[in-house]
Amino acid sequence: FASYYGDHMVLQKKPSGAVVWGHGELGAMVTVTLSGDSGLIIMKKTAQVKGPSGTWTTVLDPMDQGGPYALMAEQGLENVTLRDIYFGDVWLCSGQSNMAMTVLQVANASQELAAAARYPYVRVFAAAPARSAVELEDLEQIDLPWSIPTAENLGHGNFTYFSAVCWLLGRSLYEALGSPIGLVEVAWGGTPIEAWSSRRVLQACGLPEDMGREEPQITLWHGACFNLKPIFTSPHQQLSGPQTPSVLWNAMIHPLLNMTLRGVAWYQGEANAFLNTDQYNCTFPALITDWRRAFHTGSAGQTEPLLPFGFVQLSTYRHRSADDSFARLRWHQTADLGLVPNARMPGTFMAVAMDLGDEHSPYGSIHPRDKQSVAHRLLLGARAVAYGDKDLVFQGPYPTRAILEVTRGLLNVTYSQELIWRQKDAQAFEVCCSSQASPCQWLLAPVVAVGSHTVTLALSGCRTLVLGLRYAWAEWPCEYQACPLYNPQGLPAPPFL
């Protein structure tokens, strides 16, 4: 079998068929047998080992959720058997250090780790960080083979394994659905989206495909170094190691493409607040489209073409920074449309995290410890978008129109949902008050009144045209769980421009 098959794994349940693959002797026939706990044979498949990589692939018939099963591959007199296999939903979790943060590092870590043993049907797997200049067929190394969760393997160390966001989402999905859940973590701290992108994505967005080769003047942060500054001063940034374009796609994503997946969870973007920030409105939607096409093709059509893709909008970093790169990146995460799913990003869902800032995090303020709220917001999006729960509110209020009352100097903003006004003295709204759109003069617009669906802003400082409106446009726009606007379900209104 491929190196990441093993005892305790979860394979994708119906309506899709799980893809199984492995290595063998060129030209040989491999027989794959799935059997029940009692030894009863459920199905048999045969596959031929083909070149040049010497691999065989077969698609199992769609299976109901449940288990345990045994899976045996035979070639001649040789055979390998994997045991304690369940069918359920398989989710891939990827990104940089906020995805790599382990359960050991989050708020209430000891309680979370103690609870792990209650979820034997949520299975976990973590690929080791690896990079490659060419697309690989197999993972180079594994940090955590398929495992039943324990306090030890969920809290192995700092930023190693297992991902807290991935675990908390998977555990919540299990509680909501009652189905076994398989979680596959592939994450590496400090890595930009370009490293996770195939050459197709880079070409589509007009980015150079090779920004490496030379020694960089300065590299993005990695590991335990959190002294972040707006880096990359040269116009031709030289990237090295895991920041080099496509190296993580090649080594960590490409080897997984045969897998049948149910969804993806992504937490990345901090690195791109300092690199190709304004290309992210291209690179992110392009990556989603490319991964979907690649997983659909690689799984012989078993992973659905519109693979559900959830992501975390950036949280916070520097408390009193005037830099707007985090705000721009949050906006670009939605393809500059503010909400997802949208026309450029169908089948996606987003967890807003700008109100989860953690100034005293021992891992640096860029790594907030409240991953439970992140996972809860991702869960709502997954249930609505991936599982079709139509009655679920999964995102916060968003403006539908703004009407100017020129004579009174007021701007009335109407929202899509009922509003809860939590932070009455927050200065979160600004208007572009200028005779021309660029450069814009942004002035604070104090809140005069908040109705059930409307916010009234005063434009007292604006003597000319109002050309724009923005909300929560800052690196650290609000205090912990105290942004100005929420809905009754406790979901924050996302930032907008």
C-alpha positions in Angstrom: 0.0 0.0 0.0 1.0 3.6 -0.2 3.0 4.6 2.9 0.1 6.5 4.4 -2.3 3.6 4.5 -2.3 1.8 7.8 -4.4 0.2 10.6 -7.0 2.5 12.1 -7.6 4.6 9.0 -10.9 6.1 7.8 -11.8 5.7 4.1 -14.5 7.9 2.4 -18.0 6.5 2.7 -20.7 6.5 0.0 -21.9 8.0 -2.2 -18.2 8.1 -3.2 -15.9 5.1 -3.6 -12.7 5.1 -1.6 -9.5 4.9 -3.8 -6.9 2.5 -2.6 -3.4 2.4 -4.2 0.1 1.1 -3.6 3.3 -0.2 -5.1 4.1 -3.5 -6.7 6.1 -5.4 -9.3 5.7 -3.9 -12.7 3.0 -5.7 -14.7 1.9 -7.9 -11.7 -1.8 -8.2 -10.8 -2.8 -7.1 -7.3 -6.0 -8.4 -5.6 -7.6 -6.2 -3.0 -10.0 -7.8 -0.6 -12.3 -6.0 1.9 -13.6 -8.2 4.7 -15.7 -7.7 7.8 -14.7 -8.3 11.4 -15.8 -11.9 11.2 -13.7 -12.6 8.1 -16.7 -12.4 5.7 -15.5 -11.1 2.3 -17.4 -7.9 1.3 -15.7 -7.2 -2.0 -12.7 -8.1 -4.2 -10.9 -5.9 -6.7 -8.0 -6.5 -9.0 -5.5 -3.9 -10.4 -2.4 -4.1 -12.5 0.9 -2.5 -11.4 1.7 0.1 -14.0 4.8 2.2 -14.8 6.8 4.2 -14.6 6.2 4.6 -10.9 5.2 0.9 -10.3 1.8 1.7 -8.7 -1.6 0.1 -8.8 -4.9 1.8 -8.1 -8.4 0.6 -7.5 -11.7 2.2 -6.5 -13.7 0.4 -3.8 -17.5 0.1 -4.2 -19.3 2.9 -2.2 -19.7 1.7 1.4 -22.0 2.7 4.2 -20.4 4.4 7.2 -19.1 2.1 9.9 -16.6 -0.7 10.5 -14.3 -2.3 11.5 -13.1 -3.8 8.3 -9.8 -5.4 7.1 -8.2 -4.6 3.8 -5.8 -7.0 2.2 -3.6 -6.5 -0.9 -2.1 -9.6 -2.5 0.5 -9.9 -5.2 1.5 -13.5 -5.9 2.5 -15.0 -2.5 3.0 -11.7 -0.9 0.2 -9.9 1.0 -0.3 -6.9 3.3 -3.4 -6.6 5.6 -4.6 -3.4 7.3 -7.1 -3.7 10.2 -9.6 -1.7 12.2 -10.6 0.4 9.1 -13.8 2.4 9.2 -15.8 4.2 6.5 -16.8 7.8 7.2 -15.9 11.3 6.0 -12.3 12.2 5.3 -11.2 15.9 5.7 -7.8 17.4 4.7 -6.4 20.1 6.9 -3.7 22.4 5.5 -2.0 25.7 6.0 0.7 27.4 8.1 1.4 27.7 11.8 -2.1 28.4 13.0 -3.2 25.2 11.5 0.0 23.4 12.8 -0.7 24.6 16.4 -1.4 21.5 18.4 -4.1 20.7 20.9 -1.3 21.0 23.6 -1.1 24.7 22.8 -4.7 25.9 22.9 -6.9 27.3 25.6 -8.1 24.6 28.1 -5.5 22.2 26.6 -5.5 19.8 29.5 -9.3 19.3 29.3 -9.2 18.9 25.5 -6.4 16.3 25.8 -8.2 14.4 28.5 -11.3 14.3 26.3 -9.5 12.7 23.4 -10.1 9.1 24.5 -13.9 9.7 24.1 -13.5 9.9 20.3 -12.1 6.6 19.1 -14.0 7.0 15.7 -12.2 10.2 14.8 -8.9 9.0 13.4 -5.9 11.2 12.8 -2.9 11.2 10.4 -0.2 13.8 10.0 2.3 14.1 7.2 5.8 15.3 8.1 6.9 18.7 6.7 8.7 18.1 3.4 9.5 20.1 0.3 10.5 19.0 -3.3 11.5 20.7 -6.5 9.4 18.1 -8.5 6.0 16.6 -7.9 6.3 13.4 -5.8 4.1 10.3 -6.0 4.5 9.4 -2.3 5.0 11.2 1.0 8.6 11.3 2.0 7.9 11.0 5.7 5.0 10.7 8.2 4.8 12.4 11.6 1.8 10.4 12.8 0.5 7.3 11.0 -3.2 6.7 11.1 -4.0 6.6 14.8 -6.8 6.5 17.4 -6.6 9.8 19.2 -4.8 10.0 22.6 -3.6 12.8 24.8 -0.1 11.9 23.7 -0.6 12.0 19.9 -2.8 15.1 20.0 -0.4 17.0 22.2 2.9 15.7 20.9 4.6 19.1 21.0 4.5 22.7 19.8 3.6 23.1 16.1 4.4 19.4 15.4 1.2 17.3 15.6 -1.7 17.1 15.9 -3.5 20.2 14.6 -5.9 21.7 17.1 -8.1 23.3 14.5 -8.3 20.1 12.5 -9.0 18.0 15.6 -11.6 20.3 17.1 -13.4 20.5 13.7 -13.3 16.8 13.2 -14.5 16.0 16.7 -17.4 18.5 16.2 -18.3 16.9 12.9 -18.4 13.5 14.5 -20.7 14.8 17.2 -23.0 16.5 14.6 -23.1 13.7 12.1 -22.4 10.5 14.1 -20.2 9.3 11.3 -16.5 8.2 11.6 -14.2 11.1 10.6 -10.7 10.8 9.2 -8.4 13.8 9.6 -5.3 14.3 7.4 -3.0 17.1 8.5 -0.5 18.6 6.1 0.8 22.0 7.5 4.0 23.9 7.7 4.5 27.1 9.7 5.5 30.4 8.0 4.7 29.2 4.5 3.1 31.4 1.9 0.3 30.3 -0.5 2.8 30.2 -3.4 4.5 27.2 -1.8 1.2 25.3 -1.7 0.3 26.2 -5.3 1.0 24.2 -8.4 2.8 25.9 -11.3 -0.7 26.2 -12.9 -1.8 28.5 -10.1 1.3 30.7 -10.3 0.9 31.0 -14.1 -2.8 31.8 -13.8 -1.9 34.7 -11.4 1.1 36.0 -13.3 3.6 35.1 -10.6 7.1 33.9 -11.3 7.3 30.2 -10.9 10.8 30.2 -9.5 11.5 32.8 -6.9 14.2 30.7 -5.2 17.7 29.7 -6.2 19.5 32.7 -4.6 20.0 33.1 -0.9 17.3 35.3 0.5 18.1 38.6 2.2 15.6 37.7 4.8 13.2 34.8 5.2 9.7 34.5 6.5 9.4 33.4 10.2 9.5 29.8 11.1 9.5 27.6 14.1 9.8 29.5 17.4 10.9 32.8 15.9 7.9 35.2 16.1 9.8 38.6 15.7 7.7 39.5 12.7 8.1 42.7 10.7 6.9 43.8 7.3 9.7 42.1 5.6 10.9 41.7 2.0 12.0 45.1 1.0 13.5 44.2 -2.3 11.1 44.2 -5.3 12.4 40.8 -6.4 11.9 38.8 -3.3 14.1 35.7 -3.1 12.4 32.8 -1.3 14.1 29.8 0.0 13.3 26.5 1.7 9.6 25.8 2.4 8.7 29.3 1.1 9.8 28.5 -2.4 6.9 28.4 -4.9 5.3 24.9 -5.4 7.6 23.0 -3.1 4.9 22.0 -0.6 2.4 21.3 -3.4 5.0 19.0 -4.9 5.9 17.1 -1.7 2.8 17.3 0.6 -0.3 17.7 -1.6 0.6 16.0 -4.9 1.2 12.6 -3.2 -2.3 12.7 -1.7 -4.3 13.4 -4.9 -5.6 9.8 -5.2 -7.4 10.1 -1.9 -11.2 10.4 -1.9 -12.0 13.5 0.3 -15.2 15.0 1.7 -13.8 18.4 2.4 -10.8 20.7 3.0 -10.0 23.1 6.0 -7.4 25.7 5.3 -5.8 28.2 7.8 -3.1 30.2 6.0 -2.4 33.8 5.0 -0.3 35.5 7.6 2.8 34.9 5.5 1.1 36.6 2.5 0.4 39.8 4.6 4.1 40.4 3.8 4.4 38.8 0.4 2.3 39.2 -2.8 -0.5 40.5 -0.6 -2.5 42.0 -3.4 -2.2 38.9 -5.6 -4.0 36.8 -2.9 -7.4 37.7 -4.5 -6.1 35.6 -7.4 -3.9 33.0 -5.8 -6.4 31.8 -3.2 -9.4 31.3 -5.5 -7.0 29.8 -8.1 -5.6 27.4 -5.5 -9.1 26.2 -4.5 -10.0 25.6 -8.1 -6.8 23.8 -8.9 -6.9 21.6 -5.8 -10.5 20.6 -6.6 -9.6 19.7 -10.2 -6.5 17.8 -9.1 -8.3 15.8 -6.3 -11.2 15.0 -8.6 -9.0 13.7 -11.3 -6.5 11.9 -9.0 -9.4 10.0 -7.3 -10.8 8.8 -10.6 -13.8 11.2 -10.2 -14.6 10.0 -6.6 -13.8 13.3 -4.9 -16.6 15.7 -6.0 -15.7 18.4 -8.5 -16.9 21.2 -6.1 -15.0 19.8 -3.1 -16.2 21.8 0.0 -13.4 24.2 1.0 -13.5 25.9 4.4 -11.0 28.5 5.6 -10.2 30.7 8.5 -10.1 34.4 7.9 -7.0 36.0 9.4 -7.1 36.8 13.1 -4.8 39.5 14.5 -1.1 40.3 14.9 0.2 43.7 16.1 -2.1 45.5 18.5 -1.4 49.1 17.5 -0.1 48.8 14.0 -1.2 51.4 11.4 -0.3 48.9 8.6 -3.4 47.6 6.8 -1.8 44.5 5.2 -3.8 42.1 7.5 -7.0 44.0 6.6 -6.2 43.8 2.9 -5.4 40.1 3.2 -8.7 39.3 5.0 -10.5 41.1 2.2 -8.6 39.2 -0.5 -9.4 35.9 1.2 -13.0 36.5 0.0 -11.8 37.4 -3.5 -12.7 41.0 -2.6 -16.4 40.2 -2.2 -16.6 40.1 1.6 -18.6 37.0 2.0 -18.3 33.4 0.9 -19.6 31.4 -0.8 -19.6 33.8 -3.8 -19.4 33.8 -7.6 -15.6 33.5 -7.6 -15.5 31.1 -4.6 -18.5 28.7 -4.8 -18.7 25.8 -2.4 -16.6 27.6 0.2 -17.2 28.7 3.8 -15.2 31.0 6.2 -14.6 31.3 9.9 -14.2 35.0 10.8 -11.4 35.2 13.5 -10.6 38.9 13.8 -12.3 39.0 17.3 -10.2 36.2 18.7 -7.0 38.2 19.2 -4.7 36.9 22.0 -2.1 39.6 22.9 -0.5 37.5 25.6 -0.3 34.2 23.8 3.0 32.5 24.8 3.4 31.6 21.1 3.3 35.2 19.9 0.1 37.3 19.3 -0.1 36.0 15.8 -1.0 32.6 17.3 -4.2 33.1 19.3 -5.1 30.1 21.6 -8.9 30.1 21.2 -9.1 27.5 18.5 -12.4 26.2 19.8 -14.3 29.3 18.5 -12.5 28.9 15.1 -13.5 25.3 14.9 -17.1 26.1 15.9 -17.4 28.7 13.1 -15.9 26.2 10.6 -18.3 23.5 11.8 -21.3 25.8 11.1 -20.0 26.5 7.6 -19.3 22.8 6.9 -22.7 21.8 8.0 -24.3 24.4 5.8 -22.1 24.2 2.7 -20.7 20.7 2.7 -23.7 18.9 4.3 -26.6 21.1 3.1 -28.2 22.1 6.4 -30.4 24.8 5.0 -31.7 26.1 8.4 -28.4 26.9 9.9 -27.0 30.4 10.3 -23.3 30.0 9.5 -22.1 33.5 8.9 -22.4 37.0 10.5 -24.4 40.0 9.3 -23.3 41.7 6.1 -24.4 45.1 4.6 -27.0 45.0 1.8 -27.2 48.7 1.1 -26.1 52.1 2.4 -28.2 55.3 2.0 -26.8 58.8 2.3 -28.9 61.5 4.1 -26.9 64.5 2.8 -28.8 67.2 4.6 -28.5 65.5 8.0 -25.0 64.3 7.4 -25.9 60.7 8.0 -25.2 57.3 6.4 -27.7 54.5 7.0 -26.3 51.0 6.5 -28.8 48.1 6.3 -27.6 44.7 7.2 -28.8 41.2 6.1 -29.4 39.9 9.7 -30.5 41.1 13.1 -27.7 43.0 14.8 -26.4 42.7 18.3 -24.2 45.8 19.2 -21.6 44.6 21.6 -18.9 47.3 21.6 -20.7 50.6 21.9 -17.6 52.9 21.9 -15.7 51.1 19.1 -14.5 53.2 16.2 -14.9 50.6 13.5 -16.6 52.4 10.6 -14.7 54.8 8.3 -15.8 56.7 5.2 -13.7 57.6 2.2 -14.2 61.3 2.2 -12.5 62.8 -0.8 -13.0 64.6 -4.1 -11.2 61.7 -5.8 -11.2 58.0 -5.0 -7.4 57.7 -5.0 -5.7 58.4 -2.7 -8.6 58.2 -0.4 -8.9 60.1 2.8 -10.4 57.8 5.4 -12.2 59.4 8.3 -13.9 57.8 11.3 -17.7 57.7 11.1 -19.1 57.5 14.6 -22.1 55.3 15.2 -25.2 57.5 16.0 -27.8 54.7 16.4 -28.2 50.9 15.9 -31.5 49.4 15.0 -32.5 45.8 14.6 -31.0 45.7 11.1 -29.5 49.2 10.6 -26.5 51.2 11.7 -26.6 55.0 11.4 -23.3 56.8 11.0 -22.4 60.4 11.4 -20.5 62.1 8.6 -19.7 65.3 10.5 -16.0 65.3 9.5 -16.8 64.9 5.8 -17.3 68.1 3.8 -17.0 66.5 0.3 -18.1 63.4 -1.4 -18.5 60.1 0.4 -16.9 57.6 -2.0 -16.5 54.6 0.2 -17.2 52.8 3.4 -15.2 50.3 5.4 -15.6 48.3 8.6 -13.0 46.8 10.9 -10.2 47.7 8.6 -7.3 47.3 10.9 -4.7 44.7 11.9 -6.3 44.4 15.3 -9.9 45.7 14.8 -11.6 44.6 18.0 -11.0 43.2 21.4 -11.6 39.5 22.4 -15.1 38.5 21.4 -16.0 42.2 21.4 -16.3 43.4 17.9 -19.1 46.0 17.5 -21.5 43.9 15.4 -22.7 40.3 15.8 -25.8 38.4 15.0 -28.0 36.8 17.8 -26.1 33.5 17.2 -22.8 35.1 18.3 -21.2 35.3 14.8 -19.3 38.5 14.1 -20.0 40.7 11.1 -17.1 40.2 8.7 -14.9 43.2 7.7 -15.7 44.9 4.4 -14.5 47.6 2.1 
